[in-house]
Amino acid sequence: MTSVFALFLTAAALLVTTAVYSLIITRNLMRILLSLEIITKAVSLMMICVGYVTDQMAAAQSYAITIIIIEVMLLVVSVGIVFGVYRQNGHLNTDDLNNLKG
């Protein structure tokens, strides 16, 4: 039981580390959005692993499902904003996004 927990926890930690590295390195809005998605999926995986070890799977699964639902709603809004930025500027590089028009 603990070896499975350690395996999944290591995988989740590796996902978080990779996504944070990608957030630091990249300047593309879609890659930033993808990195944030990977981080939230890793957090959901960690929550389910901890719920499995503490015998509270129902609570962990309900929290994970709630996080996934909220994440999907935020993803739809974020992708809409990214498409708007691409239409306006023709690129997704964050270094060149300095014009704030209201």
Distance bins in CASP14 RR format, pairs under 12 A and 6 or more apart:
PFRMAT RR
TARGET T0000
AUTHOR 0000-0000-0000
RMODE 2
METHOD distances of the structure
MODEL  1
1 7 0 0 0 0 0 1 0 0 0 0 0
1 8 0 0 0 0 0 1 0 0 0 0 0
1 49 0 0 0 0 0 1 0 0 0 0 0
1 51 0 0 0 0 0 1 0 0 0 0 0
1 52 0 0 0 0 1 0 0 0 0 0 0
1 53 1 0 0 1 0 0 0 0 0 0 0
1 54 0 0 0 0 0 1 0 0 0 0 0
1 55 0 0 0 0 0 1 0 0 0 0 0
2 8 0 0 0 0 0 1 0 0 0 0 0
2 9 0 0 0 0 1 0 0 0 0 0 0
2 49 0 0 0 0 0 1 0 0 0 0 0
2 52 0 0 0 0 0 1 0 0 0 0 0
2 53 1 0 0 1 0 0 0 0 0 0 0
3 9 0 0 0 0 0 1 0 0 0 0 0
3 10 0 0 0 0 0 1 0 0 0 0 0
3 53 0 0 0 0 0 1 0 0 0 0 0
4 10 0 0 0 0 0 1 0 0 0 0 0
4 11 0 0 0 0 0 1 0 0 0 0 0
4 48 0 0 0 0 0 1 0 0 0 0 0
4 49 0 0 0 0 1 0 0 0 0 0 0
4 52 0 0 0 0 1 0 0 0 0 0 0
4 53 0 0 0 0 1 0 0 0 0 0 0
5 11 0 0 0 0 0 1 0 0 0 0 0
5 12 0 0 0 0 0 1 0 0 0 0 0
5 45 0 0 0 0 0 1 0 0 0 0 0
5 46 0 0 0 0 0 1 0 0 0 0 0
5 48 0 0 0 0 0 1 0 0 0 0 0
5 49 1 0 1 0 0 0 0 0 0 0 0
5 50 0 0 0 0 1 0 0 0 0 0 0
5 51 0 0 0 0 1 0 0 0 0 0 0
5 52 1 0 0 1 0 0 0 0 0 0 0
5 53 1 0 1 0 0 0 0 0 0 0 0
5 54 0 0 0 0 0 1 0 0 0 0 0
6 12 0 0 0 0 0 1 0 0 0 0 0
6 13 0 0 0 0 0 1 0 0 0 0 0
6 49 0 0 0 0 1 0 0 0 0 0 0
6 52 0 0 0 0 0 1 0 0 0 0 0
6 53 0 0 0 0 0 1 0 0 0 0 0
7 13 0 0 0 0 0 1 0 0 0 0 0
7 14 0 0 0 0 0 1 0 0 0 0 0
7 45 0 0 0 0 0 1 0 0 0 0 0
7 49 0 0 0 0 1 0 0 0 0 0 0
7 52 0 0 0 0 0 1 0 0 0 0 0
8 14 0 0 0 0 0 1 0 0 0 0 0
8 15 0 0 0 0 0 1 0 0 0 0 0
8 42 0 0 0 0 0 1 0 0 0 0 0
8 44 0 0 0 0 0 1 0 0 0 0 0
8 45 1 0 0 1 0 0 0 0 0 0 0
8 46 0 0 0 0 1 0 0 0 0 0 0
8 47 0 0 0 0 0 1 0 0 0 0 0
8 48 0 0 0 0 1 0 0 0 0 0 0
8 49 1 0 1 0 0 0 0 0 0 0 0
8 50 0 0 0 0 1 0 0 0 0 0 0
8 51 0 0 0 0 0 1 0 0 0 0 0
8 52 0 0 0 0 1 0 0 0 0 0 0
8 53 0 0 0 0 1 0 0 0 0 0 0
9 15 0 0 0 0 0 1 0 0 0 0 0
9 16 0 0 0 0 0 1 0 0 0 0 0
9 42 0 0 0 0 1 0 0 0 0 0 0
9 43 0 0 0 0 0 1 0 0 0 0 0
9 45 0 0 0 0 1 0 0 0 0 0 0
9 46 1 0 0 1 0 0 0 0 0 0 0
9 47 0 0 0 0 0 1 0 0 0 0 0
9 48 0 0 0 0 0 1 0 0 0 0 0
9 49 1 0 1 0 0 0 0 0 0 0 0
9 50 0 0 0 0 1 0 0 0 0 0 0
9 51 0 0 0 0 0 1 0 0 0 0 0
9 52 0 0 0 0 0 1 0 0 0 0 0
9 53 0 0 0 0 1 0 0 0 0 0 0
10 16 0 0 0 0 0 1 0 0 0 0 0
10 17 0 0 0 0 0 1 0 0 0 0 0
10 42 0 0 0 0 0 1 0 0 0 0 0
10 45 0 0 0 0 0 1 0 0 0 0 0
10 46 0 0 0 0 0 1 0 0 0 0 0
10 49 0 0 0 0 0 1 0 0 0 0 0
11 17 0 0 0 0 0 1 0 0 0 0 0
11 18 0 0 0 0 0 1 0 0 0 0 0
11 38 0 0 0 0 0 1 0 0 0 0 0
11 41 0 0 0 0 0 1 0 0 0 0 0
11 42 0 0 0 0 1 0 0 0 0 0 0
11 45 1 0 0 1 0 0 0 0 0 0 0
11 46 0 0 0 0 1 0 0 0 0 0 0
11 48 0 0 0 0 0 1 0 0 0 0 0
11 49 0 0 0 0 1 0 0 0 0 0 0
12 18 0 0 0 0 0 1 0 0 0 0 0
12 19 0 0 0 0 0 1 0 0 0 0 0
12 38 0 0 0 0 0 1 0 0 0 0 0
12 39 0 0 0 0 1 0 0 0 0 0 0
12 40 0 0 0 0 0 1 0 0 0 0 0
12 41 0 0 0 0 1 0 0 0 0 0 0
12 42 1 0 1 0 0 0 0 0 0 0 0
12 43 1 0 0 1 0 0 0 0 0 0 0
12 44 0 0 0 0 1 0 0 0 0 0 0
12 45 1 0 1 0 0 0 0 0 0 0 0
12 46 1 0 1 0 0 0 0 0 0 0 0
12 47 0 0 0 0 1 0 0 0 0 0 0
12 48 0 0 0 0 1 0 0 0 0 0 0
12 49 1 0 0 1 0 0 0 0 0 0 0
12 50 0 0 0 0 0 1 0 0 0 0 0
12 64 0 0 0 0 0 1 0 0 0 0 0
13 19 0 0 0 0 0 1 0 0 0 0 0
13 20 0 0 0 0 0 1 0 0 0 0 0
13 39 0 0 0 0 0 1 0 0 0 0 0
13 42 1 0 0 1 0 0 0 0 0 0 0
13 43 0 0 0 0 0 1 0 0 0 0 0
13 45 0 0 0 0 1 0 0 0 0 0 0
13 46 0 0 0 0 1 0 0 0 0 0 0
13 49 0 0 0 0 0 1 0 0 0 0 0
14 20 0 0 0 0 0 1 0 0 0 0 0
14 21 0 0 0 0 0 1 0 0 0 0 0
14 38 0 0 0 0 0 1 0 0 0 0 0
14 39 0 0 0 0 0 1 0 0 0 0 0
14 42 0 0 0 0 1 0 0 0 0 0 0
14 45 0 0 0 0 0 1 0 0 0 0 0
14 46 0 0 0 0 0 1 0 0 0 0 0
15 21 0 0 0 0 0 1 0 0 0 0 0
15 22 0 0 0 0 0 1 0 0 0 0 0
15 34 0 0 0 0 0 1 0 0 0 0 0
15 35 0 0 0 0 0 1 0 0 0 0 0
15 37 0 0 0 0 0 1 0 0 0 0 0
15 38 1 0 1 0 0 0 0 0 0 0 0
15 39 1 0 0 1 0 0 0 0 0 0 0
15 40 0 0 0 0 0 1 0 0 0 0 0
15 41 1 0 0 1 0 0 0 0 0 0 0
15 42 1 1 0 0 0 0 0 0 0 0 0
15 43 0 0 0 0 1 0 0 0 0 0 0
15 44 0 0 0 0 0 1 0 0 0 0 0
15 45 1 0 0 1 0 0 0 0 0 0 0
15 46 0 0 0 0 1 0 0 0 0 0 0
16 22 0 0 0 0 0 1 0 0 0 0 0
16 23 0 0 0 0 0 1 0 0 0 0 0
16 35 0 0 0 0 0 1 0 0 0 0 0
16 36 0 0 0 0 0 1 0 0 0 0 0
16 38 1 0 0 1 0 0 0 0 0 0 0
16 39 1 0 1 0 0 0 0 0 0 0 0
16 40 0 0 0 0 1 0 0 0 0 0 0
16 41 0 0 0 0 1 0 0 0 0 0 0
16 42 1 0 1 0 0 0 0 0 0 0 0
16 43 1 0 0 1 0 0 0 0 0 0 0
16 44 0 0 0 0 0 1 0 0 0 0 0
16 45 0 0 0 0 1 0 0 0 0 0 0
16 46 0 0 0 0 1 0 0 0 0 0 0
17 23 0 0 0 0 0 1 0 0 0 0 0
17 24 0 0 0 0 0 1 0 0 0 0 0
17 35 0 0 0 0 0 1 0 0 0 0 0
17 38 0 0 0 0 0 1 0 0 0 0 0
17 39 0 0 0 0 1 0 0 0 0 0 0
17 42 0 0 0 0 1 0 0 0 0 0 0
18 24 0 0 0 0 0 1 0 0 0 0 0
18 25 0 0 0 0 0 1 0 0 0 0 0
18 26 0 0 0 0 0 1 0 0 0 0 0
18 31 0 0 0 0 0 1 0 0 0 0 0
18 34 0 0 0 0 0 1 0 0 0 0 0
18 35 0 0 0 0 1 0 0 0 0 0 0
18 38 1 0 0 1 0 0 0 0 0 0 0
18 39 0 0 0 0 1 0 0 0 0 0 0
18 41 0 0 0 0 0 1 0 0 0 0 0
18 42 0 0 0 0 1 0 0 0 0 0 0
19 25 0 0 0 0 0 1 0 0 0 0 0
19 26 0 0 0 0 0 1 0 0 0 0 0
19 31 0 0 0 0 0 1 0 0 0 0 0
19 32 0 0 0 0 1 0 0 0 0 0 0
19 33 0 0 0 0 0 1 0 0 0 0 0
19 34 0 0 0 0 1 0 0 0 0 0 0
19 35 1 0 1 0 0 0 0 0 0 0 0
19 36 1 0 0 1 0 0 0 0 0 0 0
19 37 0 0 0 0 1 0 0 0 0 0 0
19 38 1 1 0 0 0 0 0 0 0 0 0
19 39 1 0 1 0 0 0 0 0 0 0 0
19 40 0 0 0 0 1 0 0 0 0 0 0
19 41 0 0 0 0 1 0 0 0 0 0 0
19 42 1 0 0 1 0 0 0 0 0 0 0
19 43 0 0 0 0 0 1 0 0 0 0 0
20 26 0 0 0 0 0 1 0 0 0 0 0
20 32 0 0 0 0 0 1 0 0 0 0 0
20 35 1 0 0 1 0 0 0 0 0 0 0
20 36 0 0 0 0 0 1 0 0 0 0 0
20 38 0 0 0 0 1 0 0 0 0 0 0
20 39 1 0 0 1 0 0 0 0 0 0 0
20 42 0 0 0 0 1 0 0 0 0 0 0
21 31 0 0 0 0 0 1 0 0 0 0 0
21 35 0 0 0 0 1 0 0 0 0 0 0
21 38 0 0 0 0 0 1 0 0 0 0 0
21 39 0 0 0 0 0 1 0 0 0 0 0
22 28 0 0 0 0 1 0 0 0 0 0 0
22 30 0 0 0 0 0 1 0 0 0 0 0
22 31 1 0 0 1 0 0 0 0 0 0 0
22 32 1 0 0 1 0 0 0 0 0 0 0
22 33 0 0 0 0 0 1 0 0 0 0 0
22 34 1 0 0 1 0 0 0 0 0 0 0
22 35 1 0 1 0 0 0 0 0 0 0 0
22 36 0 0 0 0 1 0 0 0 0 0 0
22 37 0 0 0 0 0 1 0 0 0 0 0
22 38 1 0 0 1 0 0 0 0 0 0 0
22 39 0 0 0 0 1 0 0 0 0 0 0
23 29 0 0 0 0 0 1 0 0 0 0 0
23 31 0 0 0 0 1 0 0 0 0 0 0
23 32 1 0 0 1 0 0 0 0 0 0 0
23 33 0 0 0 0 0 1 0 0 0 0 0
23 34 0 0 0 0 1 0 0 0 0 0 0
23 35 1 0 1 0 0 0 0 0 0 0 0
23 36 1 0 0 1 0 0 0 0 0 0 0
23 37 0 0 0 0 0 1 0 0 0 0 0
23 38 0 0 0 0 1 0 0 0 0 0 0
23 39 0 0 0 0 1 0 0 0 0 0 0
23 94 0 0 0 0 0 1 0 0 0 0 0
24 31 0 0 0 0 0 1 0 0 0 0 0
24 32 0 0 0 0 0 1 0 0 0 0 0
24 35 0 0 0 0 1 0 0 0 0 0 0
25 31 0 0 0 0 1 0 0 0 0 0 0
25 32 0 0 0 0 0 1 0 0 0 0 0
25 35 0 0 0 0 1 0 0 0 0 0 0
25 94 0 0 0 0 0 1 0 0 0 0 0
26 32 1 0 0 1 0 0 0 0 0 0 0
26 33 0 0 0 0 0 1 0 0 0 0 0
26 34 0 0 0 0 1 0 0 0 0 0 0
26 35 1 0 0 1 0 0 0 0 0 0 0
26 36 0 0 0 0 0 1 0 0 0 0 0
26 92 0 0 0 0 0 1 0 0 0 0 0
26 93 0 0 0 0 1 0 0 0 0 0 0
26 94 0 0 0 0 1 0 0 0 0 0 0
26 95 0 0 0 0 0 1 0 0 0 0 0
27 35 0 0 0 0 0 1 0 0 0 0 0
27 91 0 0 0 0 0 1 0 0 0 0 0
27 92 0 0 0 0 1 0 0 0 0 0 0
27 93 1 0 1 0 0 0 0 0 0 0 0
27 94 1 0 1 0 0 0 0 0 0 0 0
27 95 1 0 1 0 0 0 0 0 0 0 0
27 96 0 0 0 0 1 0 0 0 0 0 0
27 97 0 0 0 0 1 0 0 0 0 0 0
28 34 0 0 0 0 1 0 0 0 0 0 0
28 35 0 0 0 0 1 0 0 0 0 0 0
28 82 0 0 0 0 1 0 0 0 0 0 0
28 85 0 0 0 0 0 1 0 0 0 0 0
28 86 0 0 0 0 0 1 0 0 0 0 0
28 91 0 0 0 0 1 0 0 0 0 0 0
28 92 1 0 1 0 0 0 0 0 0 0 0
28 93 1 0 0 1 0 0 0 0 0 0 0
28 94 1 0 0 1 0 0 0 0 0 0 0
28 95 0 0 0 0 0 1 0 0 0 0 0
28 96 0 0 0 0 0 1 0 0 0 0 0
28 97 0 0 0 0 0 1 0 0 0 0 0
29 35 0 0 0 0 0 1 0 0 0 0 0
29 36 0 0 0 0 0 1 0 0 0 0 0
29 78 0 0 0 0 1 0 0 0 0 0 0
29 79 0 0 0 0 1 0 0 0 0 0 0
29 80 0 0 0 0 0 1 0 0 0 0 0
29 81 0 0 0 0 1 0 0 0 0 0 0
29 82 1 0 1 0 0 0 0 0 0 0 0
29 83 0 0 0 0 1 0 0 0 0 0 0
29 84 0 0 0 0 0 1 0 0 0 0 0
29 85 1 0 0 1 0 0 0 0 0 0 0
29 86 0 0 0 0 1 0 0 0 0 0 0
29 89 0 0 0 0 0 1 0 0 0 0 0
29 90 0 0 0 0 0 1 0 0 0 0 0
29 91 0 0 0 0 1 0 0 0 0 0 0
29 92 1 0 1 0 0 0 0 0 0 0 0
29 93 0 0 0 0 1 0 0 0 0 0 0
29 94 1 0 0 1 0 0 0 0 0 0 0
29 95 0 0 0 0 0 1 0 0 0 0 0
29 96 0 0 0 0 0 1 0 0 0 0 0
29 97 0 0 0 0 1 0 0 0 0 0 0
30 36 0 0 0 0 0 1 0 0 0 0 0
30 37 0 0 0 0 0 1 0 0 0 0 0
30 75 0 0 0 0 0 1 0 0 0 0 0
30 78 0 0 0 0 1 0 0 0 0 0 0
30 79 0 0 0 0 1 0 0 0 0 0 0
30 80 0 0 0 0 0 1 0 0 0 0 0
30 81 0 0 0 0 0 1 0 0 0 0 0
30 82 1 0 0 1 0 0 0 0 0 0 0
30 83 0 0 0 0 1 0 0 0 0 0 0
30 85 0 0 0 0 0 1 0 0 0 0 0
30 86 0 0 0 0 1 0 0 0 0 0 0
30 91 0 0 0 0 0 1 0 0 0 0 0
30 92 1 0 1 0 0 0 0 0 0 0 0
30 93 0 0 0 0 0 1 0 0 0 0 0
30 94 0 0 0 0 0 1 0 0 0 0 0
31 37 0 0 0 0 0 1 0 0 0 0 0
31 38 0 0 0 0 0 1 0 0 0 0 0
31 82 0 0 0 0 0 1 0 0 0 0 0
31 92 0 0 0 0 1 0 0 0 0 0 0
31 93 0 0 0 0 0 1 0 0 0 0 0
31 94 0 0 0 0 1 0 0 0 0 0 0
32 38 0 0 0 0 0 1 0 0 0 0 0
32 39 0 0 0 0 0 1 0 0 0 0 0
32 78 0 0 0 0 1 0 0 0 0 0 0
32 79 0 0 0 0 0 1 0 0 0 0 0
32 81 0 0 0 0 0 1 0 0 0 0 0
32 82 0 0 0 0 1 0 0 0 0 0 0
32 85 0 0 0 0 0 1 0 0 0 0 0
32 92 0 0 0 0 1 0 0 0 0 0 0
32 93 0 0 0 0 0 1 0 0 0 0 0
32 94 1 0 0 1 0 0 0 0 0 0 0
32 97 0 0 0 0 0 1 0 0 0 0 0
33 39 0 0 0 0 0 1 0 0 0 0 0
33 40 0 0 0 0 0 1 0 0 0 0 0
33 71 0 0 0 0 0 1 0 0 0 0 0
33 74 0 0 0 0 1 0 0 0 0 0 0
33 75 1 0 0 1 0 0 0 0 0 0 0
33 76 0 0 0 0 0 1 0 0 0 0 0
33 77 0 0 0 0 0 1 0 0 0 0 0
33 78 1 0 1 0 0 0 0 0 0 0 0
33 79 1 0 0 1 0 0 0 0 0 0 0
33 80 0 0 0 0 0 1 0 0 0 0 0
33 81 0 0 0 0 1 0 0 0 0 0 0
33 82 1 0 0 1 0 0 0 0 0 0 0
33 83 0 0 0 0 0 1 0 0 0 0 0
33 85 0 0 0 0 0 1 0 0 0 0 0
33 92 0 0 0 0 1 0 0 0 0 0 0
33 94 0 0 0 0 0 1 0 0 0 0 0
34 40 0 0 0 0 0 1 0 0 0 0 0
34 41 0 0 0 0 0 1 0 0 0 0 0
34 75 0 0 0 0 1 0 0 0 0 0 0
34 78 0 0 0 0 0 1 0 0 0 0 0
34 79 0 0 0 0 0 1 0 0 0 0 0
34 82 0 0 0 0 0 1 0 0 0 0 0
34 92 0 0 0 0 0 1 0 0 0 0 0
35 41 0 0 0 0 0 1 0 0 0 0 0
35 42 0 0 0 0 0 1 0 0 0 0 0
35 78 0 0 0 0 0 1 0 0 0 0 0
36 42 0 0 0 0 0 1 0 0 0 0 0
36 43 0 0 0 0 0 1 0 0 0 0 0
36 71 0 0 0 0 1 0 0 0 0 0 0
36 74 0 0 0 0 1 0 0 0 0 0 0
36 75 0 0 0 0 1 0 0 0 0 0 0
36 78 0 0 0 0 1 0 0 0 0 0 0
36 79 0 0 0 0 0 1 0 0 0 0 0
36 82 0 0 0 0 0 1 0 0 0 0 0
37 43 0 0 0 0 0 1 0 0 0 0 0
37 44 0 0 0 0 0 1 0 0 0 0 0
37 67 0 0 0 0 0 1 0 0 0 0 0
37 68 0 0 0 0 0 1 0 0 0 0 0
37 71 1 0 0 1 0 0 0 0 0 0 0
37 72 0 0 0 0 1 0 0 0 0 0 0
37 74 0 0 0 0 1 0 0 0 0 0 0
37 75 1 0 0 1 0 0 0 0 0 0 0
37 78 0 0 0 0 1 0 0 0 0 0 0
37 79 0 0 0 0 0 1 0 0 0 0 0
38 44 0 0 0 0 0 1 0 0 0 0 0
38 45 0 0 0 0 0 1 0 0 0 0 0
38 71 0 0 0 0 0 1 0 0 0 0 0
39 45 0 0 0 0 0 1 0 0 0 0 0
39 46 0 0 0 0 0 1 0 0 0 0 0
39 67 0 0 0 0 0 1 0 0 0 0 0
39 71 0 0 0 0 0 1 0 0 0 0 0
40 46 0 0 0 0 0 1 0 0 0 0 0
40 47 0 0 0 0 0 1 0 0 0 0 0
40 64 0 0 0 0 0 1 0 0 0 0 0
40 66 0 0 0 0 0 1 0 0 0 0 0
40 67 1 0 0 1 0 0 0 0 0 0 0
40 68 0 0 0 0 1 0 0 0 0 0 0
40 69 0 0 0 0 0 1 0 0 0 0 0
40 70 0 0 0 0 1 0 0 0 0 0 0
40 71 1 0 1 0 0 0 0 0 0 0 0
40 72 0 0 0 0 0 1 0 0 0 0 0
40 74 0 0 0 0 1 0 0 0 0 0 0
40 75 0 0 0 0 1 0 0 0 0 0 0
40 78 0 0 0 0 0 1 0 0 0 0 0
41 47 0 0 0 0 0 1 0 0 0 0 0
41 48 0 0 0 0 0 1 0 0 0 0 0
41 64 0 0 0 0 1 0 0 0 0 0 0
41 67 0 0 0 0 1 0 0 0 0 0 0
41 68 0 0 0 0 1 0 0 0 0 0 0
41 71 0 0 0 0 1 0 0 0 0 0 0
41 72 0 0 0 0 0 1 0 0 0 0 0
41 75 0 0 0 0 0 1 0 0 0 0 0
42 48 0 0 0 0 0 1 0 0 0 0 0
42 49 0 0 0 0 0 1 0 0 0 0 0
42 64 0 0 0 0 0 1 0 0 0 0 0
42 67 0 0 0 0 0 1 0 0 0 0 0
42 71 0 0 0 0 0 1 0 0 0 0 0
43 49 0 0 0 0 0 1 0 0 0 0 0
43 50 0 0 0 0 0 1 0 0 0 0 0
43 60 0 0 0 0 0 1 0 0 0 0 0
43 63 0 0 0 0 1 0 0 0 0 0 0
43 64 0 0 0 0 1 0 0 0 0 0 0
43 67 1 0 0 1 0 0 0 0 0 0 0
43 68 0 0 0 0 0 1 0 0 0 0 0
43 70 0 0 0 0 0 1 0 0 0 0 0
43 71 0 0 0 0 1 0 0 0 0 0 0
44 50 0 0 0 0 0 1 0 0 0 0 0
44 51 0 0 0 0 0 1 0 0 0 0 0
44 60 0 0 0 0 1 0 0 0 0 0 0
44 61 0 0 0 0 1 0 0 0 0 0 0
44 62 0 0 0 0 0 1 0 0 0 0 0
44 63 0 0 0 0 1 0 0 0 0 0 0
44 64 1 0 1 0 0 0 0 0 0 0 0
44 65 0 0 0 0 1 0 0 0 0 0 0
44 66 0 0 0 0 1 0 0 0 0 0 0
44 67 1 0 1 0 0 0 0 0 0 0 0
44 68 1 0 0 1 0 0 0 0 0 0 0
44 69 0 0 0 0 0 1 0 0 0 0 0
44 70 0 0 0 0 0 1 0 0 0 0 0
44 71 0 0 0 0 1 0 0 0 0 0 0
45 51 0 0 0 0 0 1 0 0 0 0 0
45 52 0 0 0 0 0 1 0 0 0 0 0
45 60 0 0 0 0 0 1 0 0 0 0 0
45 61 0 0 0 0 0 1 0 0 0 0 0
45 64 0 0 0 0 1 0 0 0 0 0 0
45 67 0 0 0 0 0 1 0 0 0 0 0
45 68 0 0 0 0 0 1 0 0 0 0 0
46 52 0 0 0 0 0 1 0 0 0 0 0
46 53 0 0 0 0 0 1 0 0 0 0 0
46 60 0 0 0 0 1 0 0 0 0 0 0
46 63 0 0 0 0 0 1 0 0 0 0 0
46 64 0 0 0 0 1 0 0 0 0 0 0
46 67 0 0 0 0 0 1 0 0 0 0 0
47 53 0 0 0 0 0 1 0 0 0 0 0
47 54 0 0 0 0 0 1 0 0 0 0 0
47 56 0 0 0 0 0 1 0 0 0 0 0
47 57 0 0 0 0 0 1 0 0 0 0 0
47 59 0 0 0 0 1 0 0 0 0 0 0
47 60 1 0 1 0 0 0 0 0 0 0 0
47 61 0 0 0 0 1 0 0 0 0 0 0
47 62 0 0 0 0 0 1 0 0 0 0 0
47 63 1 0 1 0 0 0 0 0 0 0 0
47 64 1 0 1 0 0 0 0 0 0 0 0
47 65 0 0 0 0 0 1 0 0 0 0 0
47 66 0 0 0 0 0 1 0 0 0 0 0
47 67 1 0 0 1 0 0 0 0 0 0 0
47 68 0 0 0 0 0 1 0 0 0 0 0
48 54 0 0 0 0 0 1 0 0 0 0 0
48 56 0 0 0 0 0 1 0 0 0 0 0
48 57 1 0 0 1 0 0 0 0 0 0 0
48 58 0 0 0 0 0 1 0 0 0 0 0
48 59 0 0 0 0 0 1 0 0 0 0 0
48 60 1 0 1 0 0 0 0 0 0 0 0
48 61 1 0 0 1 0 0 0 0 0 0 0
48 62 0 0 0 0 0 1 0 0 0 0 0
48 63 0 0 0 0 1 0 0 0 0 0 0
48 64 1 0 1 0 0 0 0 0 0 0 0
48 65 0 0 0 0 0 1 0 0 0 0 0
48 67 0 0 0 0 0 1 0 0 0 0 0
48 68 0 0 0 0 0 1 0 0 0 0 0
49 56 0 0 0 0 0 1 0 0 0 0 0
49 57 0 0 0 0 0 1 0 0 0 0 0
49 60 0 0 0 0 1 0 0 0 0 0 0
49 61 0 0 0 0 0 1 0 0 0 0 0
49 64 0 0 0 0 0 1 0 0 0 0 0
50 56 0 0 0 0 1 0 0 0 0 0 0
50 57 0 0 0 0 0 1 0 0 0 0 0
50 59 0 0 0 0 0 1 0 0 0 0 0
50 60 1 0 0 1 0 0 0 0 0 0 0
50 61 0 0 0 0 0 1 0 0 0 0 0
50 63 0 0 0 0 0 1 0 0 0 0 0
50 64 0 0 0 0 0 1 0 0 0 0 0
51 57 1 0 1 0 0 0 0 0 0 0 0
51 58 0 0 0 0 1 0 0 0 0 0 0
51 59 1 0 0 1 0 0 0 0 0 0 0
51 60 1 1 0 0 0 0 0 0 0 0 0
51 61 0 0 0 0 1 0 0 0 0 0 0
51 62 0 0 0 0 0 1 0 0 0 0 0
51 63 0 0 0 0 1 0 0 0 0 0 0
51 64 0 0 0 0 1 0 0 0 0 0 0
52 58 0 0 0 0 0 1 0 0 0 0 0
52 59 0 0 0 0 0 1 0 0 0 0 0
52 60 1 0 0 1 0 0 0 0 0 0 0
52 61 0 0 0 0 1 0 0 0 0 0 0
52 64 0 0 0 0 0 1 0 0 0 0 0
53 60 0 0 0 0 1 0 0 0 0 0 0
54 60 0 0 0 0 1 0 0 0 0 0 0
56 62 0 0 0 0 1 0 0 0 0 0 0
56 63 0 0 0 0 1 0 0 0 0 0 0
56 64 0 0 0 0 0 1 0 0 0 0 0
57 63 0 0 0 0 0 1 0 0 0 0 0
57 64 0 0 0 0 0 1 0 0 0 0 0
58 64 0 0 0 0 0 1 0 0 0 0 0
58 65 0 0 0 0 0 1 0 0 0 0 0
59 65 0 0 0 0 0 1 0 0 0 0 0
59 66 0 0 0 0 0 1 0 0 0 0 0
60 66 0 0 0 0 0 1 0 0 0 0 0
60 67 0 0 0 0 0 1 0 0 0 0 0
61 67 0 0 0 0 0 1 0 0 0 0 0
61 68 0 0 0 0 0 1 0 0 0 0 0
62 68 0 0 0 0 0 1 0 0 0 0 0
62 69 0 0 0 0 0 1 0 0 0 0 0
63 69 0 0 0 0 0 1 0 0 0 0 0
63 70 0 0 0 0 0 1 0 0 0 0 0
64 70 0 0 0 0 0 1 0 0 0 0 0
64 71 0 0 0 0 0 1 0 0 0 0 0
65 71 0 0 0 0 0 1 0 0 0 0 0
65 72 0 0 0 0 0 1 0 0 0 0 0
66 72 0 0 0 0 0 1 0 0 0 0 0
66 73 0 0 0 0 0 1 0 0 0 0 0
67 73 0 0 0 0 0 1 0 0 0 0 0
67 74 0 0 0 0 0 1 0 0 0 0 0
68 74 0 0 0 0 0 1 0 0 0 0 0
68 75 0 0 0 0 0 1 0 0 0 0 0
69 75 0 0 0 0 0 1 0 0 0 0 0
69 76 0 0 0 0 0 1 0 0 0 0 0
70 76 0 0 0 0 0 1 0 0 0 0 0
70 77 0 0 0 0 0 1 0 0 0 0 0
71 77 0 0 0 0 0 1 0 0 0 0 0
71 78 0 0 0 0 1 0 0 0 0 0 0
72 78 0 0 0 0 0 1 0 0 0 0 0
72 79 0 0 0 0 0 1 0 0 0 0 0
73 79 0 0 0 0 0 1 0 0 0 0 0
74 80 0 0 0 0 0 1 0 0 0 0 0
74 81 0 0 0 0 0 1 0 0 0 0 0
75 81 0 0 0 0 0 1 0 0 0 0 0
75 82 0 0 0 0 0 1 0 0 0 0 0
76 82 0 0 0 0 0 1 0 0 0 0 0
76 83 0 0 0 0 0 1 0 0 0 0 0
77 83 0 0 0 0 0 1 0 0 0 0 0
77 84 0 0 0 0 0 1 0 0 0 0 0
78 84 0 0 0 0 0 1 0 0 0 0 0
78 85 0 0 0 0 0 1 0 0 0 0 0
79 85 0 0 0 0 0 1 0 0 0 0 0
79 86 0 0 0 0 0 1 0 0 0 0 0
79 92 0 0 0 0 0 1 0 0 0 0 0
80 86 0 0 0 0 1 0 0 0 0 0 0
80 87 0 0 0 0 1 0 0 0 0 0 0
80 88 0 0 0 0 0 1 0 0 0 0 0
81 87 0 0 0 0 0 1 0 0 0 0 0
81 88 0 0 0 0 0 1 0 0 0 0 0
81 92 0 0 0 0 0 1 0 0 0 0 0
81 97 0 0 0 0 0 1 0 0 0 0 0
82 88 0 0 0 0 0 1 0 0 0 0 0
82 89 0 0 0 0 0 1 0 0 0 0 0
82 90 0 0 0 0 0 1 0 0 0 0 0
82 91 0 0 0 0 0 1 0 0 0 0 0
82 92 1 0 0 1 0 0 0 0 0 0 0
82 94 0 0 0 0 0 1 0 0 0 0 0
82 97 0 0 0 0 0 1 0 0 0 0 0
83 89 0 0 0 0 0 1 0 0 0 0 0
83 90 0 0 0 0 0 1 0 0 0 0 0
83 92 0 0 0 0 1 0 0 0 0 0 0
84 90 0 0 0 0 1 0 0 0 0 0 0
84 91 0 0 0 0 0 1 0 0 0 0 0
84 92 0 0 0 0 0 1 0 0 0 0 0
84 97 0 0 0 0 0 1 0 0 0 0 0
84 101 0 0 0 0 0 1 0 0 0 0 0
85 91 0 0 0 0 1 0 0 0 0 0 0
85 92 1 0 0 1 0 0 0 0 0 0 0
85 93 0 0 0 0 1 0 0 0 0 0 0
85 94 0 0 0 0 1 0 0 0 0 0 0
85 96 0 0 0 0 0 1 0 0 0 0 0
85 97 1 0 0 1 0 0 0 0 0 0 0
85 98 0 0 0 0 0 1 0 0 0 0 0
85 99 0 0 0 0 0 1 0 0 0 0 0
85 100 0 0 0 0 0 1 0 0 0 0 0
85 101 0 0 0 0 0 1 0 0 0 0 0
86 92 1 0 1 0 0 0 0 0 0 0 0
86 93 0 0 0 0 0 1 0 0 0 0 0
86 97 0 0 0 0 0 1 0 0 0 0 0
88 96 0 0 0 0 0 1 0 0 0 0 0
88 97 0 0 0 0 1 0 0 0 0 0 0
88 99 0 0 0 0 1 0 0 0 0 0 0
88 100 0 0 0 0 0 1 0 0 0 0 0
88 101 0 0 0 0 1 0 0 0 0 0 0
88 102 0 0 0 0 0 1 0 0 0 0 0
89 95 0 0 0 0 0 1 0 0 0 0 0
89 96 1 0 0 1 0 0 0 0 0 0 0
89 97 1 0 0 1 0 0 0 0 0 0 0
89 98 0 0 0 0 0 1 0 0 0 0 0
89 99 0 0 0 0 1 0 0 0 0 0 0
89 101 0 0 0 0 0 1 0 0 0 0 0
90 96 0 0 0 0 1 0 0 0 0 0 0
90 97 0 0 0 0 0 1 0 0 0 0 0
91 97 0 0 0 0 1 0 0 0 0 0 0
END
